[in-house]
């Protein structure tokens, strides 16, 4: 089953007046790239949270936001650092005197510094409780994320299968036209043979060479068979679990190679138009599979 790399998941877990909220957004990427924003008090848990997320995803760019809230606001977790405030007061006073500024120092000047506040250290038991809540919220967010990605993958699969059907329909037209043009080409070549025979400089080796070239140009059976085989493998890969995006991308390259060969060997206006249609469909498929895990 195909899985899209685009999705969003949100998870929330609460206990003892604390609530952990996790939001995960994912977009397509060639590799696995996880970016986590979390409270300073849980920085040492970042590796653990990252490993938990990696167990549930294979490829994509993931932006993870982790927030913690406490319902009990009687005691603030943030306070000011008096020593730092005093240092900045002296610094601002010296700057004001040196620059000859008469404007008084205001609270807004102090708020431009981000190290005036310190966070109250949580005790070990509280940190453990926070980590448990975050892990639970991450699992819930991943469940919602992967559910959405699977749903989107289902829509992508429907679209891809429809486009593969279109390619097979066009291949049937090409095969039919390839059979029709053989008698036409044979008649034209007979005319050329007659002209060569009547030519005093008739060269038998040249005739054999042109016959070989004509046979090679007319025969696109091998390319059609290989293209049908790639389509078969593409369908089979879509049914497999896990990350198949890279394999589908490889098959698209091989399909494009066969289509180009058919176009170069066709020497027929109708087949050339069919090849243009095939390339257009293939490009649409290529765009779609860039979002598949």
C-alpha atoms as one frame of an Amber mdcrd trajectory, in Angstrom:
protein
   0.000   0.000   0.000   1.307   3.442  -0.923   1.964   6.007   1.797   2.184
   9.721   1.103   4.988  11.749   2.667   2.621  14.671   3.271   0.482  14.762
   6.397  -0.310  16.224   9.801  -0.855  14.590  13.180  -1.689  15.939  16.615
  -1.552  14.142  19.952  -2.358  15.229  23.484  -1.815  13.548  26.845  -2.675
  14.856  30.340  -2.039  13.771  33.931  -1.693  15.454  37.352  -2.347  18.945
  36.018   0.200  18.637  33.190  -0.658  18.441  29.469   1.723  17.494  26.666
   0.737  18.483  23.133   2.621  17.201  20.084   2.088  18.309  16.494   3.884
  16.662  13.566   3.897  18.023  10.032   5.517  16.067   7.211   6.437  16.889
   3.614   8.319  14.999   0.929  12.082  14.544   1.122  14.615  12.147  -0.350
  15.736  11.096   3.115  14.479  11.025   6.705  14.850  14.492   8.247  13.379
  15.186  11.715  13.367  18.638  13.318  12.128  18.851  16.945  11.167  21.897
  18.995  10.663  21.088  22.656  10.868  22.779  26.104  14.312  23.445  27.516
  13.595  21.176  30.497  13.347  18.158  28.154  16.365  18.843  25.945  18.189
  15.761  27.187  15.244  13.633  25.962  15.475  14.814  22.352  17.416  11.758
  21.145  14.921   9.428  22.817  11.965  11.217  21.208  13.707  11.209  17.807
  14.282   7.444  17.983  10.627   6.907  18.890   9.521   8.856  15.818  11.966
   7.020  13.538  10.362   3.715  14.515   7.142   4.790  12.817   8.409   6.545
   9.679  10.885   5.779   6.898  11.244   8.809   4.634  10.193  12.466   4.656
  10.876  15.805   6.330   9.179  16.054   9.729   8.666  19.178  11.841   7.787
  18.184  15.407   6.478  20.696  17.968   6.288  19.608  21.626   4.565  21.805
  24.207   4.007  21.350  27.939   1.366  23.169  29.972   0.538  23.149  33.675
  -2.947  23.836  34.969  -1.711  24.969  38.390  -0.570  28.550  37.942  -0.118
  29.318  41.626   3.654  29.095  41.241   5.260  30.366  38.064   7.995  28.269
  36.487   9.794  31.417  35.312  11.450  34.097  37.444  13.952  36.889  36.893
  17.679  36.745  37.552  18.453  39.823  39.759  22.189  39.735  39.019  21.640
  39.764  35.263  19.092  42.588  35.586  21.586  44.660  37.613  24.307  44.066
  35.028  22.084  45.211  32.172  20.974  48.264  34.205  24.612  49.319  34.566
  25.272  48.604  30.890  22.291  50.649  29.741  23.228  53.518  32.095  26.786
  53.626  30.732  25.504  53.484  27.169  23.009  56.268  27.869  25.705  58.506
  29.403  28.230  57.809  26.641  25.724  58.567  23.895  24.357  61.638  25.648
  20.835  60.299  25.665  18.446  62.009  28.063  15.594  59.559  27.610  15.046
  57.499  30.786  15.586  53.743  30.779  12.274  51.885  30.487  11.058  48.313
  30.869  11.011  47.839  27.080  14.770  48.313  26.999  15.243  45.451  29.459
  12.846  43.169  27.591  15.075  43.283  24.533  17.441  40.921  26.381  16.382
  37.272  26.437  18.492  36.054  29.353  16.816  38.054  32.122  14.538  35.163
  32.994  15.403  31.756  34.384  13.264  28.643  34.438  12.610  26.913  37.713
  14.314  23.554  37.713  11.871  20.662  37.774  12.609  17.807  40.121  13.525
  14.374  38.771  10.105  12.826  39.332   8.394  15.690  37.555  10.735  15.378
  34.575  10.002  11.661  34.333   6.272  12.373  34.380   6.726  14.973  31.639
   8.672  12.544  29.460   5.968   9.873  29.858   3.282  12.335  28.777   5.325
  13.493  25.783   6.001   9.936  24.621   2.301   9.135  24.801   1.418  12.324
  22.910   4.039  11.527  20.241   2.532   8.078  19.669  -0.940   9.577  19.286
   0.347  12.235  16.878   2.187   9.592  14.821  -0.980   7.470  14.661  -2.984
  10.393  13.277  -0.139  11.396  10.950   0.276   7.935   9.441  -3.482   7.530
   9.124  -3.625  10.706   7.077  -0.572   9.712   5.023  -2.098   6.304   4.272
  -5.356   7.913   3.194  -3.515  10.307   0.904  -1.453   7.372  -0.394  -4.694
   5.613  -1.344  -5.753   8.611  -3.443  -2.329   8.662  -5.118  -2.616   4.945
  -5.897  -5.983   5.430  -7.618  -4.547   8.202  -9.767  -1.420   6.220 -10.667
  -3.390   3.111 -11.630  -5.613   5.187 -13.895  -2.573   6.666 -15.633  -0.978
   3.228 -16.039  -4.206   2.053 -17.715  -3.924   5.020 -20.095  -0.350   4.059
 -20.971  -1.403   0.475 -21.721  -4.257   1.721 -23.937  -1.843   3.863 -25.930
   0.609   0.957 -26.207  -2.131  -1.100 -27.849  -2.624   1.674 -30.409   1.127
   1.807 -31.052   1.306  -1.980 -31.480  -1.602  -1.927 -33.928  -0.086   0.916
 -35.921   3.304  -0.824 -35.933   1.691  -3.855 -37.622  -0.118  -1.660 -40.149
   2.941   0.239 -41.266   4.940  -2.888 -42.197   3.149  -3.414 -45.564   3.405
   0.327 -46.246   7.123   0.312 -45.577   7.540  -2.850 -47.661   5.891  -1.229
 -50.702   8.049   1.855 -50.388  11.167  -0.249 -50.115  10.222  -2.268 -53.201
  10.141   1.008 -55.126  13.593   1.831 -53.852  14.867  -1.629 -54.857  13.590
  -1.166 -58.380  15.352   2.187 -58.585  18.560   0.644 -57.307  18.431  -2.265
 -59.773  17.951   0.113 -62.668  20.904   2.101 -61.457  24.175   1.266 -63.194
  25.955   1.683 -59.851  23.780  -0.907 -58.099  25.486  -2.143 -54.935  24.230
  -5.412 -53.445  25.943  -4.783 -50.089  24.230  -1.416 -49.817  20.884  -3.079
 -50.436  21.484  -5.614 -47.657  22.555  -2.827 -45.289  19.392  -0.832 -45.964
  17.288  -3.955 -45.430  18.916  -4.503 -42.042  18.403  -0.859 -41.049  14.755
  -0.969 -42.120  14.096  -4.158 -40.155  15.657  -2.663 -37.049  13.667   0.552
 -37.349  10.376  -1.166 -37.938  10.679  -3.585 -35.039   9.606  -1.932 -31.768
   8.218  -5.143 -30.315  11.071  -5.508 -27.851  10.575  -1.983 -26.494   6.824
  -2.497 -26.118   7.340  -5.785 -24.255   9.882  -4.218 -21.893   7.617  -1.254
 -21.240   4.726  -3.595 -20.412   7.035  -5.491 -18.071   7.986  -2.265 -16.252
   4.292  -1.423 -15.858   3.696  -4.865 -14.344   6.539  -4.375 -11.838   5.229
  -0.889 -11.055   1.804  -2.282 -10.145   3.355  -5.005  -8.006   5.535  -2.490
  -6.136   2.474  -0.386  -5.354   0.940  -3.342  -3.509   3.927  -3.837  -1.213
   4.239  -2.454   2.289   7.022  -0.118   3.317   8.939   2.528   1.431   8.623
   1.985  -2.343   9.026   5.548  -3.624  12.636   5.091  -4.752  11.827   1.875
  -6.635   8.882   3.501  -8.400  11.120   6.384  -9.405  13.650   3.934 -10.874
  10.914   2.150 -12.852   9.721   5.488 -14.224  13.229   6.142 -15.554  13.282
   2.758 -17.276   9.812   3.331 -18.758  10.931   6.694 -20.078  13.945   5.050
 -21.717  11.738   2.592 -23.627   9.321   5.314 -24.696  12.201   7.403 -26.053
  13.473   4.418 -28.028  10.015   3.786 -29.501   9.847   7.434 -30.536  13.281
   7.366 -32.184  12.588   4.125 -34.081   8.985   4.800 -35.071   9.445   7.048
 -38.109   5.666   7.343 -38.157   3.589  10.462 -37.415   0.796   8.609 -35.590
   3.200   6.715 -33.347   5.114   9.939 -32.709   1.905  11.566 -31.469   1.268
   8.535 -29.255   4.776   8.824 -27.828   4.136  12.484 -26.939   0.997  11.389
 -25.065   2.966   8.688 -23.242   5.604  11.174 -22.139   2.963  13.561 -20.845
   1.323  10.814 -18.769   4.694   9.603 -17.512   5.626  13.099 -16.364   2.393
  13.296 -14.365   3.258   9.966 -12.740   6.779  11.194 -11.970   5.368  14.256
 -10.193   3.016  12.114  -8.124   5.566   9.567  -6.942   7.864  12.309  -5.594
   5.396  12.440  -2.684   5.391   8.692  -2.016   7.376   7.338   0.939
